[in-house]
Amino acid sequence: MARKTTSTYERNTTKMAQTAAATGTQENFEALLEESLGPEGRLEGTVLKGTIIDFEGDEVLVDVGLKSEGRVQLKEFAKAGEADDLKIGDDVEVFLERFENKNGEAVLSREKARREEAWTQLEKAYNNNERVTGQIFGRVKGGFTVDLNGAVAFLPGSQVDIRPVRDVTPLMGTPQPFQILKMDRSRGNIVVSRRAVLEETRAEQRSELVASLKEGQVLQGVVKNITDYGAFVDLGGVDGLLHVTDISWKRVNHPSDVLSIGQNVDVQVIRFNPETQRISLGMKQLEADPWEGASAKYPVGAKFRGRVTNITDYGAFVELEPGIEGLVHVSEMSWTKKNIHPGKIVSTSQEVEVMVLDVDEQKRRISLGLKQCMQNPWEEFQEKYPAGTELEGEVKNITEFGLFVGLPGEIDGMVHLSDLSWDQSGEEAVKDFKKGDNVKVKVLDVDTEKERISLGIKQLEEDPFEAASTGLRKGQVVTGTVVSTQDAGVEVKVGEDGAIGFIRKAELARDRSEQRPDRFAPGEKVDAKITSIDKKNRKIALSIKQREIEEEKEAMAEYGSADTGASLGEILGPAMSRAVKEQVKESDEDEKDSGDK
């Protein structure tokens, strides 16, 4: 039920009626009523100013000058803390929804009045392109809802920040500036952007920062993004690139190992291009360069301990101190393990002892050696097993030029094809061996610089050529037995132990027409002169031609001279006859002696 008190509306109506009666005109009363109620007497849907006249439970009674008061929920005054100090007699603005309800009371709304008021202010800000203040209070599909002092606006997800924001919780409930992008009062739609405000502010800050920026300047920034090649740092309105190589003097595999998004960092401007406004930043430049004086700290030949930081196909990087790394090339990792991946010799984070091989401060490079800190197995082998030592080992490999035999110290030695047999050729002798055989060898030579060990198998026995050639000398005429005939000459066995000699085709006879190997047959006896003995290559050279020339000279000296003018046949004829007679006489005497016996 409506209160039974005289309302402002009734009092105003009574007063207007009295005024009309005094003037005596009905038209004046209607004009005054229309002036009070508005065009056609309609005030519904407008904001009216009223007065609080009472509080009943959770409702506030408000007199807005109509025929009856209206009730407003107390909670509608809770915005901005108005409910805390409301009292009777306070003037408030409310929205008139209807003149009266079924109880005869005016239907009022404080919230809608605030909204109408807000809309008026927002339209003004929108037309003047001004920022407005609001609070994000809810999440909807595609974005968020924002309270603009009573009016609800939509904030698209793409307009929250300059870059995507994963969590907006810290932004919710906090007053923030927004830019109105679009509004339609008839539909009650408002679209706002927080990003536009940030970009505008950022542009202002960028202009100020760029104007004062210079190389070498130290600034504080916030890491806003991390990539494989570095991190982007927000300097306050402008971004700079902090390359991975400029983060620290020591090796950084990935920027995320050192930096995190949102981290505050101190950086130095390394390069700045005013035209493109590209800024290169550095962190390590704020620290002392560890490479200064590296040559003195790490002299060549000195040994140090370090930690393996990275392993590649061509070697391993060892950190000697933070910011200084050296490379151990794969060739300097092991004395014996060749063509092996460095990861099978060392592991990441392993502590190792290395030797400094070379230092280049300008290029910031240090060459290190791992094997130099170990005993050289070839030097050790040479000390224990000098040339002439006999050993036993396993055939590790067979190649076209010899055998590789495993030796003590995990090293291999090689038996060349020429050192397999005295009698057979290397190609024939190697067929008698297979991989995995245990063989006896003799150490022939150790070359520590070239890391080579020469071995021999035939040297385990005495050289038969040495024994066979004993007693033979250059210039000696010997009788030999033809072994074989070849196109190039004749092979002959000479001496008591059967040393093999060779008579070249041109040395088979003095007469050129007789220099034919096919004149001789295997088993035939021949007399020849030794022209050379090559013990190194185990060869004896013979010549029938030289023997014939020498015999001719001897005959000329004994039986004739050049002054007589006699031919060789004339001179040698009688001599040969006497020689034949002497041979026949000796043969007869031998037969007589045999008969007597």
C-alpha positions as CSV (number, residue, x, y, z in Angstrom):
1,M,0.0,0.0,0.0
2,A,1.2,3.5,-0.8
3,R,1.8,5.8,2.2
4,K,-1.2,8.0,3.1
5,T,0.8,11.3,3.1
6,T,0.4,14.2,0.8
7,S,3.1,13.9,-1.9
8,T,4.9,16.7,-3.7
9,Y,2.9,15.7,-6.8
10,E,-0.4,16.2,-5.0
11,R,0.7,19.5,-3.5
12,N,1.8,20.7,-6.9
13,T,-1.4,19.6,-8.5
14,T,-3.5,21.3,-5.9
15,K,-1.5,24.5,-6.3
16,M,-1.9,24.4,-10.1
17,A,-5.6,23.8,-9.7
18,Q,-6.0,26.7,-7.3
19,T,-4.0,28.9,-9.8
20,A,-6.3,27.9,-12.6
21,A,-9.4,28.5,-10.6
22,A,-8.2,32.0,-9.8
23,T,-7.7,32.7,-13.5
24,G,-10.9,30.9,-14.3
25,T,-9.6,29.0,-17.3
26,Q,-9.4,25.3,-17.9
27,E,-6.7,25.8,-20.6
28,N,-4.3,27.3,-18.0
29,F,-4.5,24.3,-15.8
30,E,-3.8,21.9,-18.6
31,A,-0.8,24.0,-19.7
32,L,0.6,24.1,-16.2
33,L,0.1,20.3,-15.9
34,E,1.9,19.6,-19.2
35,E,4.7,21.9,-18.1
36,S,5.1,19.9,-14.9
37,L,4.8,16.4,-16.5
38,G,6.6,17.2,-19.8
39,P,5.3,16.7,-23.4
40,E,2.2,14.7,-23.3
41,G,2.7,14.4,-19.5
42,R,5.2,11.6,-19.9
43,L,8.2,11.4,-17.5
44,E,8.7,7.6,-17.8
45,G,12.2,6.7,-19.0
46,T,13.8,9.8,-17.7
47,V,16.1,10.6,-14.8
48,L,14.5,12.6,-12.0
49,K,15.9,14.2,-8.9
50,G,14.3,12.9,-5.7
51,T,14.7,13.1,-1.9
52,I,15.2,10.2,0.5
53,I,12.3,10.3,3.0
54,D,12.7,7.0,4.8
55,F,14.4,3.6,5.0
56,E,12.4,0.4,5.3
57,G,14.5,-2.8,5.6
58,D,16.7,-3.1,2.6
59,E,14.7,-0.5,0.6
60,V,14.9,3.3,0.4
61,L,11.8,5.5,0.0
62,V,12.4,8.3,-2.5
63,D,10.0,11.2,-3.3
64,V,10.5,12.4,-6.9
65,G,7.5,14.9,-6.9
66,L,4.9,12.4,-8.2
67,K,1.6,11.4,-6.7
68,S,3.3,8.6,-4.8
69,E,6.8,7.8,-3.6
70,G,9.0,5.1,-5.0
71,R,11.1,2.3,-3.6
72,V,14.7,1.6,-4.5
73,Q,16.8,-1.4,-3.3
74,L,19.4,-0.3,-0.9
75,K,22.0,-2.4,-2.7
76,E,21.6,-0.2,-5.8
77,F,23.3,2.6,-3.9
78,A,26.3,0.4,-3.1
79,K,28.4,1.6,-6.0
80,A,31.2,3.9,-5.1
81,G,30.4,3.5,-1.4
82,E,27.2,5.7,-1.5
83,A,25.3,3.4,0.8
84,D,27.6,4.0,3.7
85,D,26.5,7.6,4.3
86,L,22.9,7.8,3.0
87,K,20.5,9.6,5.3
88,I,17.0,11.0,5.2
89,G,16.8,14.2,3.3
90,D,19.6,13.4,0.8
91,D,19.0,14.3,-2.8
92,V,19.5,11.4,-5.2
93,E,18.9,10.9,-8.9
94,V,16.8,7.9,-9.9
95,F,15.3,6.5,-13.1
96,L,11.6,6.5,-13.5
97,E,10.6,3.3,-15.1
98,R,6.8,3.6,-14.5
99,F,4.5,6.1,-12.8
100,E,3.0,3.4,-10.6
101,N,2.9,-0.3,-10.1
102,K,0.0,-2.4,-8.8
103,N,0.6,-0.9,-5.3
104,G,0.3,2.6,-6.7
105,E,4.0,3.3,-6.2
106,A,6.4,4.8,-8.6
107,V,8.9,2.3,-10.0
108,L,12.3,3.8,-9.6
109,S,15.9,2.6,-10.2
110,R,19.1,4.1,-8.9
111,E,21.2,1.8,-11.0
112,K,19.6,2.8,-14.3
113,A,19.9,6.4,-13.3
114,R,23.6,6.0,-12.8
115,R,23.7,4.2,-16.2
116,E,21.9,7.0,-17.9
117,E,24.2,9.5,-16.3
118,A,27.2,7.4,-17.3
119,W,26.0,7.1,-20.9
120,T,25.7,10.8,-21.1
121,Q,29.3,11.2,-19.9
122,L,30.5,8.4,-22.2
123,E,28.9,9.9,-25.2
124,K,30.7,13.2,-24.4
125,A,34.0,11.4,-24.0
126,Y,33.5,9.4,-27.2
127,N,32.7,12.5,-29.2
128,N,35.8,14.3,-27.8
129,N,38.0,11.2,-28.3
130,E,38.8,11.2,-24.6
131,R,39.8,8.3,-22.4
132,V,37.4,6.9,-19.8
133,T,38.1,5.0,-16.6
134,G,36.6,1.6,-15.9
135,Q,37.1,-1.8,-14.2
136,I,37.3,-5.3,-15.8
137,F,34.8,-7.4,-13.8
138,G,33.8,-10.4,-15.9
139,R,34.7,-12.7,-18.7
140,V,32.5,-13.4,-21.7
141,K,32.9,-15.2,-25.0
142,G,35.6,-13.4,-27.0
143,G,36.6,-10.9,-24.3
144,F,35.7,-9.3,-21.0
145,T,33.1,-7.0,-19.5
146,V,34.1,-3.6,-18.2
147,D,32.1,-1.3,-15.7
148,L,32.3,2.3,-16.9
149,N,30.8,3.9,-13.8
150,G,27.5,2.0,-14.2
151,A,27.5,1.4,-18.0
152,V,28.7,-2.1,-19.1
153,A,31.1,-2.2,-22.0
154,F,32.7,-5.0,-24.0
155,L,36.5,-5.4,-24.1
156,P,37.6,-7.8,-26.9
157,G,40.4,-10.1,-26.0
158,S,42.6,-8.6,-28.7
159,Q,42.2,-5.2,-27.2
160,V,43.4,-6.1,-23.7
161,D,47.1,-5.4,-24.3
162,I,49.7,-4.7,-27.0
163,R,50.7,-8.4,-26.9
164,P,48.6,-11.5,-26.0
165,V,47.9,-11.8,-22.3
166,R,47.6,-15.3,-20.9
167,D,46.2,-14.3,-17.5
168,V,44.1,-11.1,-17.0
169,T,43.5,-11.8,-13.3
170,P,45.9,-9.1,-12.1
171,L,44.0,-6.6,-14.3
172,M,40.5,-7.4,-13.0
173,G,38.9,-5.1,-10.4
174,T,41.6,-2.4,-11.0
175,P,40.6,1.0,-12.3
176,Q,42.2,1.5,-15.7
177,P,42.0,3.9,-18.7
178,F,40.1,2.8,-21.8
179,Q,39.4,4.2,-25.2
180,I,35.8,3.9,-26.6
181,L,36.0,2.4,-30.0
182,K,32.3,2.2,-30.7
183,M,29.0,2.9,-28.9
184,D,25.3,2.6,-29.7
185,R,23.0,4.0,-27.0
186,S,19.8,2.7,-28.6
187,R,21.2,-0.9,-28.4
188,G,23.1,-0.4,-25.3
189,N,26.4,-1.5,-26.9
190,I,29.8,-0.1,-26.0
191,V,33.2,-1.4,-27.2
192,V,36.3,-0.3,-25.5
193,S,40.1,-0.8,-25.9
194,R,42.8,-0.9,-23.4
195,R,45.4,-1.6,-26.1
196,A,44.8,1.8,-27.8
197,V,45.6,3.6,-24.6
198,L,48.8,1.6,-24.1
199,E,49.9,2.1,-27.7
200,E,49.3,5.9,-27.4
201,T,51.2,6.0,-24.2
202,R,53.9,3.8,-25.6
203,A,54.3,6.1,-28.6
204,E,54.8,9.1,-26.4
205,Q,57.4,7.2,-24.2
206,R,59.1,5.9,-27.4
207,S,59.5,9.4,-28.8
208,E,61.0,10.7,-25.5
209,L,63.3,7.7,-25.2
210,V,64.5,7.6,-28.8
211,A,65.3,11.3,-28.6
212,S,67.7,10.8,-25.7
213,L,69.0,7.4,-26.7
214,K,72.8,7.0,-27.4
215,E,75.3,4.1,-27.7
216,G,76.9,3.1,-24.4
217,Q,73.9,4.2,-22.4
218,V,72.8,1.9,-19.6
219,L,69.1,1.3,-19.2
220,Q,66.7,-0.8,-17.2
221,G,64.2,-2.9,-19.0
222,V,61.8,-5.8,-18.8
223,V,62.1,-9.0,-20.8
224,K,59.0,-9.2,-22.9
225,N,59.7,-12.1,-25.3
226,I,62.3,-14.8,-25.7
227,T,63.4,-16.5,-29.0
228,D,66.1,-18.9,-30.0
229,Y,68.4,-16.1,-31.0
230,G,67.9,-13.8,-28.1
231,A,65.4,-11.8,-26.1
232,F,63.4,-8.6,-26.7
233,V,63.6,-6.1,-23.8
234,D,61.0,-3.4,-23.2
235,L,62.9,-0.2,-22.4
236,G,59.7,1.7,-21.7
237,G,57.9,2.3,-24.9
238,V,60.5,0.9,-27.2
239,D,62.0,-2.6,-27.6
240,G,65.6,-3.6,-28.1
241,L,67.1,-6.9,-29.1
242,L,69.4,-8.6,-26.6
243,H,71.2,-11.2,-28.8
244,V,72.1,-14.5,-27.2
245,T,75.8,-13.8,-27.8
246,D,75.6,-10.6,-25.8
247,I,73.8,-12.0,-22.7
248,S,76.9,-13.4,-21.0
249,W,80.6,-13.9,-21.6
250,K,80.2,-17.6,-21.0
251,R,78.4,-19.9,-23.5
252,V,74.6,-19.6,-23.4
253,N,72.9,-22.4,-25.3
254,H,69.4,-20.8,-25.1
255,P,68.3,-17.4,-23.7
256,S,65.7,-19.1,-21.6
257,D,68.5,-20.7,-19.6
258,V,69.4,-17.3,-18.2
259,L,66.4,-15.0,-18.7
260,S,62.6,-15.3,-18.1
261,I,59.7,-13.2,-19.3
262,G,58.9,-10.3,-17.0
263,Q,62.4,-10.3,-15.5
264,N,64.0,-6.8,-14.9
265,V,67.4,-6.5,-16.4
266,D,70.1,-3.9,-16.8
267,V,71.3,-3.5,-20.4
268,Q,73.7,-1.3,-22.4
269,V,72.9,0.1,-25.8
270,I,75.5,-1.4,-28.1
271,R,74.1,0.0,-31.5
272,F,71.3,2.3,-32.3
273,N,70.0,3.2,-35.8
274,P,67.9,6.4,-35.6
275,E,66.5,5.7,-39.1
276,T,65.2,2.2,-38.5
277,Q,65.0,2.8,-34.7
278,R,66.6,-0.6,-34.2
279,I,68.3,-1.0,-30.9
280,S,70.9,-3.7,-30.1
281,L,71.5,-4.3,-26.4
282,G,74.0,-6.2,-24.3
283,M,74.3,-7.5,-20.8
284,K,77.8,-8.9,-20.8
285,Q,79.2,-5.5,-21.7
286,L,78.4,-4.4,-18.1
287,E,80.9,-6.9,-16.8
288,A,84.7,-7.1,-17.1
289,D,85.9,-8.9,-20.3
290,P,87.5,-12.2,-19.1
291,W,89.6,-12.4,-22.3
292,E,91.7,-9.4,-21.4
293,G,95.2,-10.8,-20.6
294,A,94.2,-14.4,-21.5
295,S,97.6,-15.1,-23.1
296,A,99.3,-14.4,-19.8
297,K,96.7,-16.3,-17.8
298,Y,96.9,-19.3,-20.1
299,P,100.4,-19.7,-21.5
300,V,101.1,-22.3,-24.2
301,G,102.1,-25.7,-22.7
302,A,100.5,-25.1,-19.3
303,K,97.9,-27.6,-18.0
304,F,94.6,-26.6,-16.5
305,R,91.4,-28.3,-15.3
306,G,88.1,-27.3,-16.9
307,R,84.5,-28.5,-17.5
308,V,83.1,-29.8,-20.8
309,T,80.3,-27.4,-21.8
310,N,79.5,-28.5,-25.3
311,I,80.2,-31.5,-27.6
312,T,80.2,-31.2,-31.4
313,D,81.2,-33.5,-34.3
314,Y,84.6,-31.8,-34.5
315,G,85.5,-31.6,-30.8
316,A,84.5,-30.5,-27.4
317,F,84.4,-27.0,-25.7
318,V,86.0,-26.8,-22.3
319,E,85.3,-23.9,-19.9
320,L,88.5,-22.8,-18.1
321,E,86.7,-20.0,-16.3
322,P,83.3,-18.3,-16.7
323,G,83.4,-16.6,-20.0
324,I,86.5,-18.4,-21.4
325,E,86.2,-21.6,-23.3
326,G,88.7,-23.5,-25.4
327,L,88.2,-26.1,-28.1
328,V,89.7,-29.6,-27.9
329,H,89.7,-30.7,-31.5
330,V,88.8,-34.3,-32.1
331,S,92.4,-34.9,-33.3
332,E,93.7,-33.8,-29.9
333,M,91.5,-36.0,-27.8
334,S,93.1,-39.4,-27.9
335,W,96.4,-40.9,-29.0
336,T,94.9,-44.1,-30.2
337,K,91.2,-43.5,-30.9
338,K,90.9,-42.1,-34.4
339,N,87.7,-41.3,-36.4
340,I,85.6,-41.5,-33.3
341,H,82.9,-39.1,-32.1
342,P,84.0,-36.8,-29.2
343,G,81.0,-37.9,-27.3
344,K,82.4,-41.3,-26.8
345,I,85.6,-39.9,-25.2
346,V,84.1,-37.2,-22.9
347,S,80.7,-36.2,-21.6
348,T,79.0,-32.9,-20.9
349,S,79.9,-31.4,-17.5
350,Q,82.8,-33.7,-17.1
351,E,85.9,-32.3,-15.4
352,V,89.0,-32.8,-17.6
353,E,92.7,-31.8,-17.6
354,V,93.8,-30.1,-20.7
355,M,97.0,-28.5,-22.1
356,V,97.0,-25.1,-23.8
357,L,98.2,-25.5,-27.4
358,D,97.5,-22.0,-28.8
359,V,95.9,-18.7,-27.7
360,D,94.5,-16.0,-29.9
361,E,93.2,-13.1,-27.9
362,Q,92.0,-11.1,-30.9
363,K,89.8,-14.0,-32.2
364,R,89.0,-15.1,-28.6
365,R,90.1,-18.6,-29.3
366,I,92.1,-21.1,-27.2
367,S,93.2,-24.4,-28.7
368,L,93.4,-27.2,-26.1
369,G,94.7,-30.7,-26.1
370,L,93.4,-33.6,-24.0
371,K,95.8,-36.4,-25.1
372,Q,98.8,-34.2,-24.3
373,C,98.0,-34.7,-20.6
374,M,98.4,-38.5,-21.1
375,Q,101.4,-40.7,-21.7
376,N,102.3,-40.9,-25.4
377,P,101.8,-44.6,-26.2
378,W,104.4,-44.5,-29.0
379,E,107.0,-43.0,-26.8
380,E,106.2,-45.5,-24.1
381,F,106.3,-48.4,-26.7
382,Q,109.7,-47.2,-28.0
383,E,111.1,-47.3,-24.4
384,K,109.8,-50.8,-23.7
385,Y,110.2,-52.4,-27.1
386,P,113.1,-51.0,-29.1
387,A,113.9,-52.1,-32.6
388,G,114.8,-55.8,-32.8
389,T,112.3,-56.8,-30.1
390,E,110.1,-59.8,-30.9
391,L,106.5,-59.7,-30.0
392,E,103.2,-61.5,-30.6
393,G,100.0,-59.8,-31.6
394,E,96.6,-60.2,-33.3
395,V,96.0,-59.3,-36.9
396,K,93.6,-56.4,-36.7
397,N,93.3,-55.7,-40.4
398,I,94.6,-56.7,-43.8
399,T,95.0,-54.1,-46.5
400,E,96.5,-53.9,-50.0
401,F,99.8,-52.8,-48.6
402,G,100.2,-55.0,-45.5
403,L,99.0,-56.3,-42.2
404,F,98.0,-54.3,-39.1
405,V,98.9,-56.1,-35.9
406,G,97.7,-55.1,-32.4
407,L,100.5,-54.2,-30.0
408,P,100.7,-53.4,-26.2
409,G,99.4,-50.0,-25.3
410,E,96.3,-50.3,-27.6
411,I,98.3,-49.3,-30.7
412,D,98.9,-51.0,-34.0
413,G,102.0,-51.7,-36.0
414,M,102.2,-52.5,-39.7
415,V,103.9,-55.4,-41.5
416,H,104.5,-54.3,-45.1
417,L,103.9,-56.8,-47.9
418,S,107.7,-56.7,-48.6
419,D,108.4,-57.9,-45.0
420,L,106.2,-61.0,-45.0
421,S,108.4,-63.5,-46.7
422,W,111.9,-63.9,-48.1
423,D,110.9,-66.3,-50.8
424,Q,107.4,-65.4,-51.8
425,S,106.1,-62.1,-53.2
426,G,104.0,-60.0,-50.8
427,E,100.8,-60.6,-52.8
428,E,101.3,-64.3,-52.4
429,A,102.5,-64.3,-48.8
430,V,99.6,-62.2,-47.5
431,K,97.2,-64.9,-48.6
432,D,98.5,-67.1,-45.7
433,F,97.1,-64.7,-43.1
434,K,93.6,-63.8,-42.0
435,K,92.0,-61.3,-39.6
436,G,92.2,-62.5,-36.0
437,D,95.4,-64.7,-36.4
438,N,98.0,-64.4,-33.7
439,V,101.4,-63.8,-35.4
440,K,105.0,-63.3,-34.2
441,V,106.6,-60.1,-35.4
442,K,109.9,-58.2,-35.0
443,V,110.0,-54.5,-34.3
444,L,111.9,-52.8,-37.2
445,D,111.4,-49.1,-36.5
446,V,109.3,-46.7,-34.2
447,D,108.5,-43.2,-35.5
448,T,107.0,-41.3,-32.5
449,E,106.3,-38.1,-34.5
450,K,104.4,-39.9,-37.3
451,E,103.0,-42.4,-34.8
452,R,104.1,-45.4,-36.9
453,I,105.6,-48.7,-36.0
454,S,107.2,-50.9,-38.7
455,L,107.1,-54.6,-38.1
456,G,108.5,-57.6,-39.9
457,I,107.7,-61.3,-40.1
458,K,110.4,-62.5,-42.5
459,Q,113.0,-60.9,-40.2
460,L,112.3,-63.5,-37.6
461,E,114.4,-65.8,-39.8
462,E,117.9,-65.3,-41.4
463,D,117.9,-64.0,-44.9
464,P,118.6,-67.0,-47.2
465,F,120.0,-64.6,-49.8
466,E,122.7,-63.5,-47.3
467,A,123.9,-67.1,-46.8
468,A,123.6,-68.0,-50.5
469,S,125.6,-64.9,-51.6
470,T,128.4,-65.6,-49.1
471,G,131.6,-66.3,-51.0
472,L,130.4,-64.5,-54.1
473,R,132.0,-61.3,-55.3
474,K,131.7,-58.8,-58.1
475,G,133.8,-59.7,-61.1
476,Q,133.8,-63.4,-60.3
477,V,133.1,-65.9,-63.1
478,V,130.7,-68.6,-61.9
479,T,128.9,-71.6,-63.3
480,G,125.2,-71.6,-62.9
481,T,122.1,-73.6,-63.8
482,V,119.3,-72.1,-65.8
483,V,116.2,-72.0,-63.7
484,S,113.8,-70.2,-66.1
485,T,113.8,-68.2,-69.3
486,Q,111.9,-64.9,-69.7
487,D,111.5,-62.3,-72.4
488,A,113.8,-60.0,-70.5
489,G,116.5,-62.5,-69.8
490,V,117.4,-65.7,-68.0
491,E,117.2,-66.6,-64.3
492,V,120.2,-68.6,-63.1
493,K,121.0,-70.4,-59.8
494,V,124.6,-69.9,-58.7
495,G,126.8,-70.7,-55.8
496,E,126.8,-73.6,-53.4
497,D,123.6,-72.5,-51.6
498,G,121.7,-71.7,-54.8
499,A,121.6,-67.9,-54.9
500,I,119.4,-66.7,-57.8
501,G,121.0,-64.4,-60.3
502,F,119.6,-62.9,-63.5
503,I,121.2,-62.4,-66.9
504,R,119.6,-59.6,-68.9
505,K,118.8,-60.3,-72.6
506,A,121.5,-57.8,-73.7
507,E,124.1,-59.7,-71.6
508,L,123.4,-63.2,-73.0
509,A,126.1,-63.0,-75.7
510,R,128.6,-60.7,-77.3
511,D,127.1,-61.3,-80.7
512,R,123.8,-59.4,-80.9
513,S,122.2,-62.2,-83.0
514,E,122.9,-64.7,-80.1
515,Q,121.1,-62.5,-77.5
516,R,118.1,-64.7,-77.4
517,P,116.7,-66.2,-74.1
518,D,115.2,-69.1,-76.0
519,R,118.7,-70.4,-76.8
520,F,118.8,-71.6,-73.2
521,A,116.8,-74.4,-71.5
522,P,116.1,-75.0,-67.8
523,G,118.8,-77.2,-66.3
524,E,121.4,-76.0,-68.8
525,K,124.8,-75.0,-67.4
526,V,126.2,-71.6,-68.2
527,D,129.3,-69.6,-67.3
528,A,128.8,-66.0,-66.5
529,K,130.5,-63.1,-64.8
530,I,129.0,-61.4,-61.7
531,T,128.5,-57.7,-62.5
532,S,126.8,-56.6,-59.3
533,I,125.5,-57.9,-55.9
534,D,122.6,-55.9,-54.5
535,K,122.1,-57.2,-51.0
536,K,119.4,-54.6,-50.2
537,N,117.2,-55.7,-53.0
538,R,118.6,-59.2,-52.9
539,K,119.6,-59.3,-56.6
540,I,122.7,-60.7,-58.4
541,A,123.4,-59.5,-61.9
542,L,125.3,-61.8,-64.3
543,S,126.7,-61.4,-67.8
544,I,127.8,-63.9,-70.4
545,K,128.8,-61.1,-72.7
546,Q,131.3,-59.7,-70.1
547,R,132.8,-63.1,-69.6
548,E,133.4,-63.6,-73.3
549,I,134.9,-60.1,-73.7
550,E,137.3,-60.8,-70.7
551,E,138.3,-64.2,-72.1
552,E,139.1,-62.6,-75.5
553,K,141.3,-60.0,-73.8
554,E,143.2,-62.8,-71.9
555,A,143.7,-64.8,-75.1
556,M,145.0,-61.8,-76.9
557,A,147.4,-61.1,-74.1
558,E,148.7,-64.7,-73.9
559,Y,148.8,-65.8,-77.6
560,G,149.2,-62.8,-79.8
561,S,149.5,-59.2,-80.1
562,A,148.0,-56.5,-82.3
563,D,151.3,-56.2,-84.2
564,T,151.1,-59.6,-85.8
565,G,147.9,-58.9,-87.6
566,A,146.6,-62.4,-86.8
567,S,142.9,-63.0,-86.3
568,L,141.4,-64.2,-83.0
569,G,140.6,-67.5,-84.6
570,E,144.1,-68.0,-85.9
571,I,145.5,-67.2,-82.5
572,L,143.0,-69.4,-80.5
573,G,143.0,-72.3,-83.0
574,P,146.3,-73.9,-81.8
575,A,145.5,-73.1,-78.2
576,M,142.1,-74.7,-78.4
577,S,143.6,-77.8,-80.0
578,R,146.1,-78.1,-77.2
579,A,143.4,-77.7,-74.7
580,V,141.3,-80.5,-76.3
581,K,144.3,-82.8,-76.4
582,E,145.0,-82.2,-72.7
583,Q,141.4,-82.9,-71.9
584,V,141.5,-86.2,-73.8
585,K,144.7,-87.2,-72.2
586,E,143.3,-86.5,-68.7
587,S,140.2,-88.5,-69.6
588,D,142.3,-91.5,-70.7
589,E,144.3,-91.4,-67.5
590,D,141.2,-91.4,-65.4
591,E,139.8,-94.4,-67.3
592,K,143.1,-96.3,-66.8
593,D,143.1,-95.6,-63.1
594,S,139.6,-96.8,-62.9
595,G,140.5,-100.1,-64.7
596,D,143.5,-100.7,-62.4
597,K,141.3,-100.4,-59.4
